Amino acid sequence: MALFPLISTTRERAGVAALLVALVVPVAPAAALPAAASQAAAPLPAARPHPVCAPPAELRQALRTLTERDRITGAVVLVKHTNAAAPCGSWTESAGTADLSSGRPMIATDRLRAGSVTKTFTATVVLQLAAEHRLALDAPVDRYLPGLVRRNGYDGRHITVRQLLRHTSGLPDYLDTPEWEHFERLRYRHFEPRELVARALDLPRPSGDWHYATTNYLLAGMIIREVTGHAPEAEITRRVIRPLGLRDTYWPGDEIRIRGPHSRSYFTAEDGRLTDGTAWNMTFGGVGGALVSSPDDLSRFISALFGGRLLPSAQLAEMRRTVAADPDRLWPGARYGLGLISSPLRCGGRWWGHAGTVPGGHRALTAVGPGGRTVAVALNEVPDTLLAEQDFLDVVQTAFCEDPPSRATPPIEGKRQ
């Protein structure tokens, strides 16, 4: 099991393109970029209050399809509008349970492991450093990490920082090593980034121009450390997490349990039993996949990023310059920028964001679409069939494309005041 942005096993990735091709539609031009922003995160401005509305029926049904037909333990989606003219500020819907032992429902403020959504946080800080002229996106990796990537045909003198962030470096994923075929046997083990990069360099070169590899982001984190003199986790906290007030978002380090209110997560073990996978040492993910967060926090983060509060316009434009992604690793029509996935919507336009999957069973997605609508989705069990993957993507499509409701309801269940 790897820190893939969405598709979680080799078997699933091999056939997903054929089954998801119907989701690809012609797309409208992307929305204009926001105006220039400061290089550091600015405090979130006070927003005009919106009513909180009941979820549309189609979204409710899409979630229930995941939990009833696909037997996903629990799912929740949070939709927000940043447009002050929108009739509803936010709506949420959940299905299934957050905890099988208690039957407690999923809520949008529960914490979970965000997986590869972490990569967008890391890319944001690399681009902040580029804006500060402390690193160059087109500089070779070897300038910052001399000699680290230079064996088995891999050469950091010919790989750029930009290629790391875009997954066009040609480097393999350390999570493709044979030991990760039995991922649950490694769930309590500590890993160091250099150890994992070294394992990746022993693997043969991947085919194709684009290859998703968390190896790239471990190297990006090492570059942050070299440039700033601080741990990348500390820099991301200082520059992004703390200024935005993301109080559910933190680095777990070697701590295997999730602090505070959270959903449990579940996976199917080697013996075929559904197993609680909440306790996990996430050092294997590092700045490529270790963050704990919540749908509410992830929505705030992606809104701040595309609202121009984290990056100047030039760097946000760099982030949005994409290449075609391998449909066997994502899905047809998906493109990848610098720590961002771009995907077509059936109602026109594209969503921009990232998804993440961790071996214990959590899956997260956060994205922004046309008109400033943000969507955050959380599952506490990873879909294990191609149909279930398609149903998950349908939840995302529905959350973006269904008309907002107009009936006001009480605040989101579990919302902290």
Secondary structure in CASP SS format (residue, H / E / C, confidence):
PFRMAT SS
TARGET T0000
AUTHOR 0000-0000-0000
METHOD secondary structure of the structure
MODEL  1
M C 1.00
A C 1.00
L C 1.00
F C 1.00
P C 1.00
L C 1.00
I C 1.00
S C 1.00
T C 1.00
T H 1.00
R H 1.00
E H 1.00
R H 1.00
A H 1.00
G H 1.00
V H 1.00
A H 1.00
A H 1.00
L H 1.00
L H 1.00
V H 1.00
A H 1.00
L H 1.00
V C 1.00
V C 1.00
P C 1.00
V C 1.00
A C 1.00
P C 1.00
A C 1.00
A C 1.00
A C 1.00
L C 1.00
P C 1.00
A C 1.00
A C 1.00
A C 1.00
S C 1.00
Q C 1.00
A C 1.00
A C 1.00
A C 1.00
P C 1.00
L C 1.00
P C 1.00
A C 1.00
A C 1.00
R C 1.00
P C 1.00
H C 1.00
P C 1.00
V E 1.00
C E 1.00
A C 1.00
P C 1.00
P C 1.00
A H 1.00
E H 1.00
L H 1.00
R H 1.00
Q H 1.00
A H 1.00
L H 1.00
R H 1.00
T H 1.00
L H 1.00
T H 1.00
E H 1.00
R H 1.00
D C 1.00
R C 1.00
I C 1.00
T C 1.00
G E 1.00
A E 1.00
V E 1.00
V E 1.00
L E 1.00
V E 1.00
K E 1.00
H E 1.00
T C 1.00
N C 1.00
A C 1.00
A C 1.00
A C 1.00
P C 1.00
C C 1.00
G C 1.00
S E 1.00
W E 1.00
T E 1.00
E E 1.00
S E 1.00
A E 1.00
G E 1.00
T E 1.00
A E 1.00
D E 1.00
L C 1.00
S C 1.00
S C 1.00
G C 1.00
R E 1.00
P E 1.00
M C 1.00
I C 1.00
A C 1.00
T C 1.00
D C 1.00
R E 1.00
L E 1.00
R E 1.00
A C 1.00
G H 1.00
S H 1.00
V H 1.00
T H 1.00
K H 1.00
T H 1.00
F H 1.00
T H 1.00
A H 1.00
T H 1.00
V H 1.00
V H 1.00
L H 1.00
Q H 1.00
L H 1.00
A H 1.00
A H 1.00
E C 1.00
H C 1.00
R C 1.00
L C 1.00
A C 1.00
L C 1.00
D C 1.00
A C 1.00
P E 1.00
V H 1.00
D H 1.00
R H 1.00
Y H 1.00
L C 1.00
P C 1.00
G C 1.00
L C 1.00
V C 1.00
R E 1.00
R E 1.00
N C 1.00
G C 1.00
Y E 1.00
D E 1.00
G H 1.00
R H 1.00
H H 1.00
I C 1.00
T E 1.00
V H 1.00
R H 1.00
Q H 1.00
L H 1.00
L H 1.00
R H 1.00
H C 1.00
T C 1.00
S C 1.00
G C 1.00
L C 1.00
P C 1.00
D C 1.00
Y H 1.00
L H 1.00
D H 1.00
T C 1.00
P H 1.00
E H 1.00
W H 1.00
E H 1.00
H H 1.00
F H 1.00
E H 1.00
R H 1.00
L H 1.00
R C 1.00
Y C 1.00
R C 1.00
H C 1.00
F C 1.00
E C 1.00
P H 1.00
R H 1.00
E H 1.00
L H 1.00
V H 1.00
A H 1.00
R H 1.00
A H 1.00
L H 1.00
D C 1.00
L C 1.00
P C 1.00
R C 1.00
P C 1.00
S C 1.00
G C 1.00
D C 1.00
W C 1.00
H C 1.00
Y C 1.00
A C 1.00
T H 1.00
T H 1.00
N H 1.00
Y H 1.00
L H 1.00
L H 1.00
A H 1.00
G H 1.00
M H 1.00
I H 1.00
I H 1.00
R H 1.00
E H 1.00
V H 1.00
T H 1.00
G C 1.00
H C 1.00
A C 1.00
P H 1.00
E H 1.00
A H 1.00
E H 1.00
I H 1.00
T H 1.00
R H 1.00
R H 1.00
V H 1.00
I H 1.00
R C 1.00
P C 1.00
L C 1.00
G C 1.00
L C 1.00
R C 1.00
D C 1.00
T C 1.00
Y E 1.00
W C 1.00
P C 1.00
G C 1.00
D C 1.00
E C 1.00
I C 1.00
R C 1.00
I C 1.00
R C 1.00
G C 1.00
P C 1.00
H E 1.00
S C 1.00
R C 1.00
S C 1.00
Y E 1.00
F E 1.00
T E 1.00
A C 1.00
E C 1.00
D C 1.00
G C 1.00
R C 1.00
L E 1.00
T E 1.00
D E 1.00
G C 1.00
T C 1.00
A C 1.00
W C 1.00
N C 1.00
M H 1.00
T H 1.00
F H 1.00
G C 1.00
G H 1.00
V H 1.00
G H 1.00
G C 1.00
A C 1.00
L C 1.00
V E 1.00
S E 1.00
S C 1.00
P H 1.00
D H 1.00
D H 1.00
L H 1.00
S H 1.00
R H 1.00
F H 1.00
I H 1.00
S H 1.00
A H 1.00
L H 1.00
F H 1.00
G C 1.00
G C 1.00
R C 1.00
L C 1.00
L C 1.00
P C 1.00
S H 1.00
A H 1.00
Q H 1.00
L H 1.00
A H 1.00
E H 1.00
M H 1.00
R C 1.00
R C 1.00
T C 1.00
V E 1.00
A E 1.00
A C 1.00
D C 1.00
P C 1.00
D C 1.00
R C 1.00
L C 1.00
W C 1.00
P C 1.00
G C 1.00
A C 1.00
R E 1.00
Y E 1.00
G C 1.00
L C 1.00
G C 1.00
L C 1.00
I E 1.00
S E 1.00
S E 1.00
P E 1.00
L C 1.00
R C 1.00
C C 1.00
G C 1.00
G C 1.00
R E 1.00
W E 1.00
W E 1.00
G E 1.00
H E 1.00
A E 1.00
G E 1.00
T E 1.00
V C 1.00
P C 1.00
G C 1.00
G C 1.00
H C 1.00
R E 1.00
A E 1.00
L E 1.00
T E 1.00
A E 1.00
V E 1.00
G C 1.00
P H 1.00
G H 1.00
G H 1.00
R E 1.00
T E 1.00
V E 1.00
A E 1.00
V E 1.00
A E 1.00
L E 1.00
N C 1.00
E E 1.00
V C 1.00
P C 1.00
D C 1.00
T C 1.00
L H 1.00
L H 1.00
A H 1.00
E H 1.00
Q H 1.00
D H 1.00
F H 1.00
L H 1.00
D H 1.00
V H 1.00
V H 1.00
Q H 1.00
T H 1.00
A H 1.00
F H 1.00
C H 1.00
E C 1.00
D C 1.00
P C 1.00
P C 1.00
S C 1.00
R C 1.00
A E 1.00
T E 1.00
P C 1.00
P C 1.00
I C 1.00
E C 1.00
G C 1.00
K C 1.00
R C 1.00
Q C 1.00
END
